[in-house]
Amino acid sequence: MLGHEVAFIYCRAPGNEIPCRKVYDCWWEFFDVASFMKKHYDEATINKITAPPPPKTATLLDLIEQAKKRVAEDN
């Protein structure tokens, strides 16, 4: 997602509480990432990682609402 090489440890904690959703796509050629994930993460976390991302329109609408709330709080 970053467009350049990063260490696997970065993908496991990219500023979120769960690993990057692309961890399987990026690392499958280098080692058995699926087995690693099963060994180190519980099923609920793996389900969050592999869940499809929210639609971009929903994300944009959420960001707009957050911005509106911040503006209203500032006034």
C-alpha positions in Angstrom: 0.0 0.0 0.0 3.0 2.3 0.6 4.5 1.7 -2.8 7.9 0.7 -1.5 9.5 -2.1 0.4 8.9 -2.3 4.1 9.8 -4.8 6.8 7.2 -7.4 7.8 7.0 -5.9 11.3 5.7 -2.7 9.9 2.8 -4.5 8.2 1.9 -6.1 11.5 1.4 -2.8 13.2 0.9 0.1 10.6 -0.5 2.6 13.2 -3.5 0.4 13.9 -4.4 -2.2 16.5 -4.5 -4.9 13.8 -2.1 -5.8 10.9 -2.6 -4.2 7.5 -5.4 -5.8 5.4 -2.9 -6.4 2.6 -0.5 -8.5 4.7 -1.5 -11.7 2.9 -1.3 -10.2 -0.6 2.2 -8.7 0.0 3.9 -11.5 1.8 2.6 -14.8 0.5 5.5 -15.2 -1.9 8.1 -14.9 0.8 6.8 -17.3 3.5 3.6 -19.0 4.7 2.0 -15.8 6.0 -1.3 -17.5 6.6 0.2 -20.0 9.1 2.1 -17.2 10.8 -1.1 -15.2 11.2 -3.0 -18.2 12.6 -0.2 -18.8 15.1 0.0 -15.2 16.3 -3.5 -13.8 16.0 -6.9 -15.0 17.2 -9.7 -15.7 14.8 -11.5 -12.5 15.5 -8.5 -10.4 14.5 -7.9 -12.4 11.4 -11.6 -11.9 10.4 -11.1 -8.1 10.9 -8.0 -8.2 8.7 -9.6 -10.2 5.9 -13.0 -8.4 5.9 -13.6 -6.3 2.8 -12.9 -2.6 3.4 -15.8 -0.3 3.7 -17.0 1.4 0.4 -15.2 4.6 -0.4 -18.4 6.5 -0.4 -19.2 5.4 3.1 -15.7 6.4 4.2 -16.0 9.8 2.6 -19.4 10.5 4.1 -18.0 9.6 7.5 -15.1 11.9 7.1 -17.5 14.7 6.0 -19.6 14.2 9.1 -16.6 14.2 11.4 -15.4 17.5 9.7 -18.9 19.0 10.2 -18.9 18.1 13.9 -15.4 19.6 14.4 -16.5 22.9 12.7 -19.7 23.0 14.9 -17.6 22.4 18.0 -15.2 25.2 17.1 -18.1 27.7 16.6 
